[in-house]
Every structure is written in structure tokens, then in C-alpha cells.
């Protein structure tokens, strides 16, 4: 009876793979996984905005929430389209570098569009949140709340402070969730040029 030599390291690696303990380091697979997490969070946020529609009766707050719902729906739809379009496995018929370039361009364009479109919706979100909080806190309608002294100044200050903060936060969140993997994909493309 012939026995094969026993390799402890190999056995440990095979056991880890069988138990799901090793994940791919392929940047496209990582991007796709993180994008799926992003889509799940977007669905949760959409549900929260939808529930908020039934909490507030003021027409201006509902309009703001509807605009945020539309932005969230648009962003989620764009994320789903990108998710479906990202293909970690490259066909033998395609040039690997060209395919990586295509997917890199898709992903970076998606990130920039999401961040820049947010700049349009952040003021709406800040104003809606400010008015909803003020209405709830004061017990008055939005029309009555706006007429309180310094409310308009506080609203504008909130927008001026929150919009850049939200933009920088979104940029940071994109960097944390996707940045390293986008950089890895770029390095992989650069290494294919040599």
C-alpha cells in the first residue's frame, strides 16, 4: 500500500477552503461583494424613508421625503445595474486588460455620479430633516415653525454645514467600501501593461 506524504500546511489550507475561511482577493469579486452590501443598505434606507412618509402629515416634509425616496430609488437602481454588469470572470475571447479597463471605468464613473448627484439632494435632505425635527420639537406646523425667530437663519446654517459634511462623509464611505479594491484593480491593470 502506497501512502502519499502528509503535508500539514496543505491540509490546513484545504480545510479552510472547505469551511469557507478563505475569500478571494480578486478586486472585482471584492467590489461586487461590497456593492451588494451597499445595495442592501440602500434598500433599508428606502424602507425607512417610505415609513417616514406615513409619520409626517405636512405636505412640504412629504415632498422632501418623496424627493429623497426618488434619489434613493435611482441610486439603488444604478447600483443594481452596476452589480449585474460587473463580471469578475473574463471570457477567454476578451482581452483581460481591456475588460478590467472597462469595468474600472464603469465603477469609477458610478462612484462620481453618485457623489455628485448627492450634492443636489443633500440640501433637500438637510432642509427636510431640519423642518421635520423643528415641527416635531415645537409642536407647530412647518408654516408656523418657519415664522419663529432665527429659524430661516438656522436652516441655512444647517444646509451650509451639512451639505459639505455629507459630501465628505459619502466620499469617505466610498473610499472605505470600494477605494482599496478600485486601487487594486488599477494596479492590476498597470501590471498587465508591463
C-alpha positions in Angstrom: 0.0 0.0 0.0 1.5 3.3 -1.1 0.7 6.4 1.0 1.3 9.9 -0.1 3.4 12.2 2.0 1.4 14.2 4.5 1.6 18.0 4.2 0.1 19.8 7.2 0.1 23.2 5.6 -1.7 21.9 2.5 -4.2 20.0 4.7 -4.9 23.2 6.7 -5.4 25.3 3.5 -7.8 22.7 2.1 -9.7 22.6 5.4 -10.0 26.4 5.4 -11.3 26.4 1.8 -13.9 23.7 2.7 -15.1 25.7 5.7 -15.3 29.0 3.7 -12.5 30.6 5.6 -10.6 31.9 2.6 -12.1 34.7 0.5 -11.0 35.8 -2.9 -8.6 38.7 -3.1 -9.7 39.4 -6.6 -10.6 43.2 -6.7 -13.7 42.7 -8.9 -15.1 40.0 -6.6 -14.5 42.2 -3.6 -16.1 45.2 -5.4 -19.1 43.1 -6.3 -19.5 41.8 -2.7 -19.2 45.4 -1.2 -21.6 46.7 -3.9 -24.2 44.0 -2.8 -23.8 45.2 0.8 -24.3 48.8 -0.4 -27.5 47.8 -2.3 -28.8 46.1 0.9 -28.2 49.3 2.9 -29.9 51.3 0.2 -33.0 49.1 0.4 -33.1 49.6 4.2 -32.8 53.3 3.8 -35.5 53.3 1.2 -37.8 51.4 3.6 -37.0 54.0 6.3 -37.9 56.9 4.0 -41.0 55.1 2.9 -42.1 54.6 6.6 -41.4 58.3 7.3 -43.9 59.2 4.7 -46.6 57.9 7.0 -45.2 59.6 10.1 -45.4 63.2 8.8 -48.5 64.8 7.6 -47.1 68.1 6.4 -47.1 68.4 2.6 -43.6 70.1 2.5 -42.0 67.4 4.5 -43.7 64.7 2.5 -42.4 66.3 -0.7 -38.9 66.3 0.7 -39.2 62.7 1.7 -40.6 61.8 -1.8 -37.6 63.5 -3.4 -35.2 61.5 -1.1 -37.1 58.4 -1.9 -36.7 59.1 -5.6 -33.0 59.7 -5.2 -32.6 56.5 -3.2 -34.5 54.5 -5.7 -32.4 56.0 -8.6 -29.2 55.3 -6.7 -30.2 51.8 -5.8 -31.2 51.1 -9.4 -27.9 52.4 -10.7 -26.1 50.2 -8.1 -28.1 47.1 -9.2 -27.3 47.8 -12.8 -23.6 48.1 -12.0 -23.7 44.9 -9.9 -25.2 42.9 -12.8 -22.6 44.5 -15.2 -19.6 43.6 -13.1 -18.2 40.3 -14.3 -15.3 39.0 -12.2 -14.7 36.2 -14.7 -13.3 37.3 -18.0 -14.0 35.2 -21.1 -11.1 33.7 -23.0 -12.3 35.7 -26.0 -11.9 39.0 -24.3 -8.6 40.9 -23.6 -8.2 40.8 -19.8 -6.7 44.3 -19.7 -9.5 45.8 -21.9 -12.1 44.1 -19.7 -10.5 45.4 -16.5 -10.3 48.9 -18.0 -14.0 48.7 -19.0 -15.1 47.6 -15.5 -12.8 50.1 -13.8 -14.3 52.9 -15.9 -17.8 51.7 -15.1 -17.2 51.6 -11.4 -15.3 54.9 -11.1 -18.0 56.7 -13.2 -20.7 55.2 -11.0 -18.9 56.5 -7.8 -18.5 60.0 -9.2 -22.1 60.2 -10.4 -23.4 59.0 -7.0 -21.3 61.5 -5.1 -22.0 64.5 -7.4 -25.8 63.8 -7.6 -25.8 63.7 -3.8 -24.8 67.3 -3.9 -28.2 68.1 -5.3 -30.1 66.1 -2.8 -28.1 66.8 0.4 -29.7 70.3 0.7 -33.1 68.8 0.3 -32.4 66.2 2.8 -31.0 68.7 5.3 -33.9 71.1 4.9 -36.4 68.2 5.2 -34.8 66.9 8.3 -34.5 70.3 9.8 -38.2 71.1 9.2 -39.3 67.7 10.4 -37.3 68.0 13.6 -38.4 71.5 14.2 -42.0 70.7 13.5 -41.9 67.7 15.9 -39.9 69.6 18.6 -42.0 72.8 18.5 -45.4 71.1 18.0 -46.2 73.6 15.2 -46.8 73.2 11.5 -43.9 73.9 9.1 -45.6 77.2 8.1 -45.7 78.3 11.8 -42.3 76.9 12.6 -40.6 78.9 9.8 -42.0 82.1 11.2 -40.2 81.6 14.5 -37.3 84.0 15.0 -33.9 82.8 13.6 -35.4 79.6 12.1 -34.5 80.6 8.5 -31.0 81.5 9.5 -30.6 78.2 11.4 -32.0 76.4 8.4 -29.4 78.0 6.0 -26.6 77.4 8.5 -27.7 73.8 8.8 -27.6 73.4 5.0 -24.2 75.2 4.7 -22.7 72.9 7.4 -24.4 69.6 6.5 -24.0 69.6 2.7 -20.2 69.7 2.7 -20.1 67.3 5.7 -22.4 64.8 3.9 -20.4 65.1 0.7 -17.1 64.4 2.5 -18.8 61.6 4.6 -20.1 60.0 1.4 -16.7 60.3 -0.3 -15.0 58.7 2.8 -17.6 55.9 2.8 -17.0 55.2 -0.9 -13.2 55.1 -0.2 -13.7 52.7 2.8 -16.1 50.4 1.0 -14.6 50.5 -2.5 -11.3 52.5 -2.6 -8.8 49.8 -1.8 -10.4 47.4 -4.3 -10.5 50.1 -7.0 -6.9 50.9 -6.4 -6.0 47.2 -6.5 -7.8 46.9 -9.8 -5.9 49.9 -11.2 -2.6 48.3 -10.0 -3.6 45.0 -11.7 -4.3 46.9 -14.9 -0.9 48.7 -14.7 0.9 45.4 -14.1 -0.7 44.0 -17.3 0.9 46.8 -19.3 4.4 45.6 -18.5 
